[in-house]
Amino acid sequence: MSFTVIKRSDGAGVSRLLIAGDLDDDTGATLVRLILNAAEQYDVSEVVVDLQRVTFLAAAGVRALLLGRGAATDLGRNFRVVNAIGTVYQILRICGVHKTLAVTSEAGAITR
């Protein structure tokens, strides 16, 4: 599956990145740049990364999420990951980063 990101404003200073596809060596650096771009916007107070449609999460993807979190928090922005489900959530949990990334579920998330 191809990698796509849709950036949208949820209002009240929240910038949401909707990720779809594989998050791996080929896409991790792009995700970090997109998180940084979202966090650099003057009116953003929180960056939310939505993993609901991520089909594969490699170690490089986990690293990208951690680097993105670091970049966002360095700029004084809140950061969280939502809708990591199934295998994607299990990988984050096994790696021990689900709490660091503030992984939560939101109403209406699909299940696999």
C-alpha positions as CSV (number, residue, x, y, z in Angstrom):
1,M,0.0,0.0,0.0
2,S,1.2,3.5,-0.7
3,F,2.0,6.0,2.0
4,T,-0.3,9.0,2.2
5,V,-0.8,11.8,4.8
6,I,-3.7,14.2,5.0
7,K,-3.2,17.2,7.2
8,R,-6.2,18.9,8.6
9,S,-7.1,21.4,11.3
10,D,-9.4,20.1,14.0
11,G,-9.9,23.7,15.3
12,A,-8.8,25.1,18.6
13,G,-5.1,24.8,17.6
14,V,-5.1,21.1,16.8
15,S,-3.3,19.9,13.7
16,R,-4.2,16.3,12.7
17,L,-2.1,14.1,10.5
18,L,-4.1,11.2,9.1
19,I,-1.6,8.5,8.1
20,A,-2.4,5.7,5.7
21,G,-0.2,2.8,4.4
22,D,3.2,1.6,5.5
23,L,5.2,3.5,8.1
24,D,8.7,2.2,7.6
25,D,12.3,3.0,6.4
26,D,11.0,4.5,3.2
27,T,8.4,6.8,4.8
28,G,9.7,7.6,8.3
29,A,11.7,10.7,7.5
30,T,8.8,12.1,5.6
31,L,6.6,11.7,8.6
32,V,9.1,13.5,10.9
33,R,9.2,16.4,8.4
34,L,5.4,16.6,8.3
35,I,5.1,16.5,12.1
36,L,7.7,19.3,12.4
37,N,5.9,21.3,9.7
38,A,2.6,21.0,11.6
39,A,4.2,21.9,14.9
40,E,5.9,25.0,13.4
41,Q,2.6,26.6,12.5
42,Y,2.0,29.6,14.8
43,D,-1.6,28.7,15.6
44,V,-1.0,25.1,16.5
45,S,-0.9,24.0,20.2
46,E,-1.2,20.3,19.6
47,V,-0.2,17.8,16.9
48,V,-2.3,14.6,16.6
49,V,-1.0,11.7,14.5
50,D,-3.9,9.4,13.6
51,L,-2.7,5.9,12.7
52,Q,-6.1,4.4,12.1
53,R,-5.2,3.5,8.5
54,V,-1.6,2.4,9.0
55,T,-1.2,-1.1,7.6
56,F,2.4,-1.8,8.7
57,L,4.6,-0.3,11.3
58,A,8.3,-1.0,11.3
59,A,11.0,0.1,13.8
60,A,11.8,3.0,11.6
61,G,8.2,4.1,11.9
62,V,8.3,3.9,15.7
63,R,11.5,6.0,15.6
64,A,9.8,8.5,13.3
65,L,6.9,8.9,15.8
66,L,9.4,9.4,18.7
67,L,11.5,12.0,16.7
68,G,8.3,13.8,15.7
69,R,7.1,13.9,19.3
70,G,10.5,15.3,20.3
71,A,10.3,18.0,17.6
72,A,6.8,19.0,18.6
73,T,7.5,19.1,22.3
74,D,10.7,21.1,21.7
75,L,8.5,23.7,20.1
76,G,6.1,23.7,23.1
77,R,3.4,21.7,21.3
78,N,1.4,18.9,22.8
79,F,1.7,15.6,20.9
80,R,-0.3,12.5,20.8
81,V,-1.0,9.4,18.7
82,V,-4.5,8.2,18.2
83,N,-6.3,5.2,16.8
84,A,-3.3,2.8,16.7
85,I,-5.2,-0.4,16.5
86,G,-4.5,-4.1,16.0
87,T,-0.9,-5.0,15.2
88,V,0.1,-1.3,15.0
89,Y,-0.9,-0.8,18.7
90,Q,0.7,-4.1,19.7
91,I,4.0,-3.0,18.1
92,L,3.9,0.3,20.0
93,R,3.1,-1.5,23.3
94,I,5.8,-4.2,22.8
95,C,8.4,-1.4,22.1
96,G,7.3,0.3,25.3
97,V,6.5,3.6,23.7
98,H,2.7,3.6,23.8
99,K,2.7,5.7,27.0
100,T,5.4,8.1,25.8
101,L,3.4,8.7,22.6
102,A,0.2,9.1,24.6
103,V,-1.6,6.6,22.4
104,T,-5.4,6.7,22.8
105,S,-8.4,5.6,20.9
106,E,-11.1,7.9,19.6
107,A,-14.8,7.3,19.0
108,G,-15.5,6.0,15.6
109,A,-12.1,4.3,15.1
110,I,-12.3,1.3,12.8
111,T,-11.3,-2.1,14.1
112,R,-9.3,-4.7,12.1
